[in-house]
């Protein structure tokens, strides 16, 4: 009996640590942008360039870092949200399309947010501008994360305050690091970032793209019914 137990334990240990090793191989750096991959750094630079003439030129790339580690982890199944800036998928469906809020359409929009970085940029900027009231940057960032719930709920407010602190800390790091990165890398050739979705009249274009480009989603945010 003891031999069988030891054998099973060895199998479990082997499989467990094998899985841990596999996970460690796919994890990407997230502590500081100097350790990011070229693709992650490129995301930050593109985001800064997109927002550089707004009040969010440091905040938007900081949100990219905070939400997805600059594109390394573009899905949050719990929200559900997707893309570099983790846009809330039900809200994107409502604001940018005439599609019904179904499991399939959530999956399609989630994948589209990941595939089309320009669209993800526009959605994130639109969301910041929507909450930008009375020129209060702190409240704007808190609302980007928690909507208006932080005003009514103490627990939500604590989480929103923490989110704001983390984003501002990252923005301060990026203020000193991104100019140096742009000047010392070959990434300054990438700055041509215009959203393909410009206004409400382009919603049909988005729906057509979703329908034609993503017939079979590669992941599922909700179980199909």
C-alpha positions as a Markdown table, in Angstrom:
| # | Residue | x | y | z |
|---|---|---|---|---|
| 1 | Unk | 0.0 | 0.0 | 0.0 |
| 2 | Unk | 2.8 | 2.4 | 0.9 |
| 3 | Unk | 4.6 | 1.7 | -2.4 |
| 4 | Unk | 1.5 | 2.5 | -4.4 |
| 5 | Unk | 1.0 | 5.7 | -2.4 |
| 6 | Unk | 4.6 | 6.7 | -3.0 |
| 7 | Unk | 4.3 | 5.9 | -6.7 |
| 8 | Unk | 1.1 | 8.0 | -7.1 |
| 9 | Unk | 2.7 | 10.8 | -5.1 |
| 10 | Unk | 5.7 | 10.8 | -7.4 |
| 11 | Unk | 3.4 | 11.0 | -10.4 |
| 12 | Unk | 1.5 | 13.9 | -8.9 |
| 13 | Unk | 4.6 | 15.8 | -8.0 |
| 14 | Unk | 6.1 | 15.2 | -11.4 |
| 15 | Unk | 3.0 | 16.5 | -13.2 |
| 16 | Unk | 2.5 | 19.4 | -10.8 |
| 17 | Unk | 6.1 | 20.8 | -11.1 |
| 18 | Unk | 6.1 | 20.0 | -14.8 |
| 19 | Unk | 3.0 | 22.2 | -15.1 |
| 20 | Unk | 4.6 | 24.9 | -13.0 |
| 21 | Unk | 7.7 | 24.8 | -15.2 |
| 22 | Unk | 5.5 | 25.2 | -18.3 |
| 23 | Unk | 3.7 | 28.2 | -16.8 |
| 24 | Unk | 7.0 | 29.8 | -15.9 |
| 25 | Unk | 8.2 | 29.5 | -19.5 |
| 26 | Unk | 5.2 | 31.4 | -20.8 |
| 27 | Unk | 5.2 | 34.2 | -18.2 |
| 28 | Unk | 6.5 | 37.5 | -19.3 |
| 29 | Unk | 8.2 | 40.3 | -17.4 |
| 30 | Unk | 6.0 | 42.9 | -15.8 |
| 31 | Unk | 7.9 | 44.6 | -13.0 |
| 32 | Unk | 9.6 | 47.4 | -15.1 |
| 33 | Unk | 9.4 | 48.3 | -18.8 |
| 34 | Unk | 13.2 | 48.0 | -19.1 |
| 35 | Unk | 12.7 | 44.3 | -18.8 |
| 36 | Unk | 9.8 | 44.1 | -21.2 |
| 37 | Unk | 10.0 | 42.3 | -24.5 |
| 38 | Unk | 10.3 | 44.4 | -27.6 |
| 39 | Unk | 6.6 | 43.8 | -28.4 |
| 40 | Unk | 5.6 | 45.0 | -24.9 |
| 41 | Unk | 7.8 | 48.1 | -25.2 |
| 42 | Unk | 6.3 | 48.7 | -28.7 |
| 43 | Unk | 2.8 | 48.7 | -27.1 |
| 44 | Unk | 3.8 | 51.3 | -24.6 |
| 45 | Unk | 5.4 | 53.6 | -27.2 |
| 46 | Unk | 2.4 | 53.3 | -29.6 |
| 47 | Unk | 0.0 | 54.1 | -26.7 |
| 48 | Unk | 2.0 | 57.1 | -25.7 |
| 49 | Unk | 2.1 | 58.4 | -29.3 |
| 50 | Unk | -1.6 | 58.0 | -29.6 |
| 51 | Unk | -2.3 | 59.9 | -26.4 |
| 52 | Unk | 0.6 | 62.4 | -26.5 |
| 53 | Unk | -1.6 | 65.4 | -27.3 |
| 54 | Unk | -4.1 | 64.7 | -24.5 |
| 55 | Unk | -4.2 | 64.8 | -20.7 |
| 56 | Unk | -3.7 | 61.1 | -20.7 |
| 57 | Unk | -0.4 | 60.8 | -22.5 |
| 58 | Unk | 1.2 | 59.0 | -19.5 |
| 59 | Unk | -2.0 | 57.6 | -18.0 |
| 60 | Unk | -3.0 | 55.6 | -21.0 |
| 61 | Unk | 0.3 | 53.7 | -21.4 |
| 62 | Unk | 0.3 | 53.2 | -17.6 |
| 63 | Unk | -3.2 | 51.6 | -17.9 |
| 64 | Unk | -1.8 | 49.3 | -20.6 |
| 65 | Unk | 0.9 | 48.2 | -18.2 |
| 66 | Unk | -1.5 | 47.9 | -15.3 |
| 67 | Unk | -4.2 | 46.0 | -17.1 |
| 68 | Unk | -2.4 | 43.6 | -19.4 |
| 69 | Unk | 1.3 | 44.1 | -18.7 |
| 70 | Unk | 1.5 | 45.9 | -22.0 |
| 71 | Unk | -0.3 | 43.3 | -24.0 |
| 72 | Unk | 1.2 | 40.2 | -22.4 |
| 73 | Unk | -2.1 | 39.1 | -20.8 |
| 74 | Unk | -4.9 | 40.5 | -22.9 |
| 75 | Unk | -7.8 | 38.5 | -21.4 |
| 76 | Unk | -9.6 | 38.7 | -18.0 |
| 77 | Unk | -12.3 | 36.0 | -18.0 |
| 78 | Unk | -13.8 | 37.3 | -14.7 |
| 79 | Unk | -14.9 | 40.7 | -15.9 |
| 80 | Unk | -15.1 | 39.7 | -18.8 |
| 81 | Unk | -12.6 | 42.1 | -20.5 |
| 82 | Unk | -10.1 | 41.8 | -23.4 |
| 83 | Unk | -7.4 | 43.7 | -25.2 |
| 84 | Unk | -4.4 | 45.6 | -24.1 |
| 85 | Unk | -6.5 | 47.9 | -21.9 |
| 86 | Unk | -9.0 | 45.2 | -20.8 |
| 87 | Unk | -12.1 | 46.9 | -22.2 |
| 88 | Unk | -15.3 | 45.6 | -20.6 |
| 89 | Unk | -16.8 | 43.4 | -23.4 |
| 90 | Unk | -20.5 | 44.0 | -22.7 |
| 91 | Unk | -19.9 | 47.8 | -22.7 |
| 92 | Unk | -18.0 | 47.6 | -26.0 |
| 93 | Unk | -20.9 | 45.6 | -27.5 |
| 94 | Unk | -23.4 | 48.2 | -26.4 |
| 95 | Unk | -21.4 | 51.3 | -27.4 |
| 96 | Unk | -19.8 | 50.3 | -30.6 |
| 97 | Unk | -22.1 | 47.8 | -32.3 |
| 98 | Unk | -25.8 | 46.9 | -32.8 |
| 99 | Unk | -25.1 | 43.3 | -32.0 |
| 100 | Unk | -27.0 | 41.5 | -29.4 |
| 101 | Unk | -25.3 | 40.7 | -26.1 |
| 102 | Unk | -24.9 | 37.0 | -26.6 |
| 103 | Unk | -22.2 | 34.5 | -25.6 |
| 104 | Unk | -21.0 | 34.2 | -29.2 |
| 105 | Unk | -20.9 | 38.0 | -29.8 |
| 106 | Unk | -18.9 | 38.5 | -26.6 |
| 107 | Unk | -16.4 | 36.0 | -27.8 |
| 108 | Unk | -16.1 | 37.7 | -31.2 |
| 109 | Unk | -15.7 | 41.2 | -29.7 |
| 110 | Unk | -13.2 | 40.0 | -27.2 |
| 111 | Unk | -11.1 | 38.5 | -29.9 |
| 112 | Unk | -11.5 | 41.6 | -32.1 |
| 113 | Unk | -10.2 | 43.8 | -29.2 |
| 114 | Unk | -7.1 | 41.6 | -29.0 |
| 115 | Unk | -6.5 | 41.5 | -32.8 |
| 116 | Unk | -7.1 | 45.2 | -33.5 |
| 117 | Unk | -4.9 | 47.2 | -31.3 |
| 118 | Unk | -6.0 | 50.5 | -32.9 |
| 119 | Unk | -9.6 | 49.7 | -32.0 |
| 120 | Unk | -8.6 | 48.8 | -28.4 |
| 121 | Unk | -6.8 | 52.2 | -28.2 |
| 122 | Unk | -9.8 | 54.1 | -29.3 |
| 123 | Unk | -12.1 | 52.3 | -26.8 |
| 124 | Unk | -9.7 | 53.0 | -23.9 |
| 125 | Unk | -9.4 | 56.7 | -24.8 |
| 126 | Unk | -13.2 | 57.0 | -25.3 |
| 127 | Unk | -13.7 | 55.5 | -21.8 |
| 128 | Unk | -11.2 | 57.9 | -20.2 |
| 129 | Unk | -12.8 | 60.9 | -21.9 |
| 130 | Unk | -16.3 | 59.7 | -20.9 |
| 131 | Unk | -15.3 | 59.8 | -17.2 |
| 132 | Unk | -13.2 | 62.9 | -17.5 |
| 133 | Unk | -15.4 | 65.3 | -15.6 |
| 134 | Unk | -14.3 | 68.5 | -13.8 |
| 135 | Unk | -10.7 | 67.9 | -14.8 |
| 136 | Unk | -10.3 | 65.5 | -11.9 |
| 137 | Unk | -7.7 | 62.9 | -13.1 |
| 138 | Unk | -8.0 | 60.8 | -9.9 |
| 139 | Unk | -11.7 | 60.3 | -10.3 |
| 140 | Unk | -11.3 | 59.6 | -14.0 |
| 141 | Unk | -8.9 | 56.8 | -13.4 |
| 142 | Unk | -11.0 | 55.4 | -10.5 |
| 143 | Unk | -14.0 | 55.4 | -12.8 |
| 144 | Unk | -12.1 | 53.8 | -15.6 |
| 145 | Unk | -11.6 | 50.9 | -13.3 |
| 146 | Unk | -14.9 | 50.8 | -11.3 |
| 147 | Unk | -17.3 | 53.0 | -13.2 |
| 148 | Unk | -19.4 | 55.0 | -10.7 |
| 149 | Unk | -19.7 | 52.1 | -8.1 |
| 150 | Unk | -16.8 | 53.5 | -6.1 |
| 151 | Unk | -18.9 | 56.5 | -5.2 |
| 152 | Unk | -21.6 | 54.3 | -3.5 |
| 153 | Unk | -19.6 | 51.4 | -2.1 |
| 154 | Unk | -16.7 | 51.5 | 0.3 |
| 155 | Unk | -15.2 | 48.3 | -0.8 |
| 156 | Unk | -15.3 | 49.4 | -4.4 |
| 157 | Unk | -13.8 | 52.7 | -3.5 |
| 158 | Unk | -10.8 | 51.0 | -1.7 |
| 159 | Unk | -10.1 | 49.0 | -4.8 |
| 160 | Unk | -10.5 | 52.1 | -7.0 |
| 161 | Unk | -8.1 | 54.0 | -4.8 |
| 162 | Unk | -5.5 | 51.2 | -5.0 |
| 163 | Unk | -5.9 | 51.1 | -8.8 |
| 164 | Unk | -5.4 | 54.8 | -9.0 |
| 165 | Unk | -2.2 | 54.6 | -6.9 |
| 166 | Unk | -0.8 | 51.8 | -9.0 |
| 167 | Unk | -1.5 | 53.6 | -12.3 |
| 168 | Unk | 0.0 | 56.8 | -11.1 |
| 169 | Unk | 3.1 | 55.0 | -9.9 |
| 170 | Unk | 3.5 | 53.4 | -13.3 |
| 171 | Unk | 2.9 | 56.7 | -15.1 |
| 172 | Unk | 5.7 | 58.3 | -13.1 |
| 173 | Unk | 8.1 | 55.5 | -14.1 |
| 174 | Unk | 7.0 | 55.9 | -17.7 |
| 175 | Unk | 7.7 | 59.6 | -17.7 |
| 176 | Unk | 11.3 | 59.0 | -17.2 |
| 177 | Unk | 11.7 | 55.8 | -19.1 |
| 178 | Unk | 9.7 | 56.1 | -22.3 |
| 179 | Unk | 11.5 | 59.2 | -23.7 |
| 180 | Unk | 14.8 | 57.3 | -23.2 |
| 181 | Unk | 13.4 | 54.2 | -24.8 |
| 182 | Unk | 12.1 | 56.1 | -27.8 |
| 183 | Unk | 15.5 | 57.9 | -28.3 |
| 184 | Unk | 17.7 | 54.8 | -27.9 |
| 185 | Unk | 15.6 | 52.1 | -29.7 |
| 186 | Unk | 14.6 | 51.5 | -33.3 |
| 187 | Unk | 10.9 | 51.5 | -32.2 |
| 188 | Unk | 10.4 | 55.1 | -33.3 |
| 189 | Unk | 9.5 | 53.9 | -36.8 |
| 190 | Unk | 6.3 | 52.4 | -35.6 |
| 191 | Unk | 4.3 | 55.5 | -35.0 |
| 192 | Unk | 1.4 | 55.4 | -37.3 |
| 193 | Unk | -1.5 | 54.6 | -35.0 |
| 194 | Unk | -4.9 | 55.7 | -36.3 |
| 195 | Unk | -8.1 | 54.0 | -35.2 |
| 196 | Unk | -10.1 | 52.4 | -37.9 |
| 197 | Unk | -13.3 | 53.1 | -35.9 |
| 198 | Unk | -13.7 | 56.9 | -35.9 |
| 199 | Unk | -17.3 | 57.5 | -35.0 |
| 200 | Unk | -20.8 | 56.1 | -34.6 |
| 201 | Unk | -21.3 | 55.7 | -38.4 |
| 202 | Unk | -18.5 | 53.2 | -38.5 |
| 203 | Unk | -20.3 | 50.8 | -36.1 |
| 204 | Unk | -21.6 | 48.8 | -39.1 |
| 205 | Unk | -18.0 | 48.5 | -40.4 |
| 206 | Unk | -17.0 | 47.0 | -37.0 |
| 207 | Unk | -19.8 | 44.5 | -37.1 |
| 208 | Unk | -18.9 | 43.5 | -40.7 |
| 209 | Unk | -15.3 | 43.0 | -39.6 |
| 210 | Unk | -16.2 | 41.0 | -36.6 |
| 211 | Unk | -18.5 | 38.8 | -38.8 |
| 212 | Unk | -16.0 | 38.3 | -41.6 |
| 213 | Unk | -12.6 | 38.1 | -39.8 |
| 214 | Unk | -13.5 | 36.1 | -36.7 |
| 215 | Unk | -15.9 | 33.3 | -37.8 |
| 216 | Unk | -14.4 | 30.8 | -35.2 |
| 217 | Unk | -13.3 | 32.4 | -31.9 |
| 218 | Unk | -10.1 | 30.9 | -30.5 |
| 219 | Unk | -11.3 | 31.3 | -26.9 |
| 220 | Unk | -14.6 | 31.4 | -25.0 |
| 221 | Unk | -15.3 | 34.0 | -22.4 |
| 222 | Unk | -18.7 | 32.5 | -21.7 |
| 223 | Unk | -20.0 | 29.0 | -22.2 |
| 224 | Unk | -22.0 | 28.7 | -25.4 |
| 225 | Unk | -25.7 | 27.9 | -24.8 |
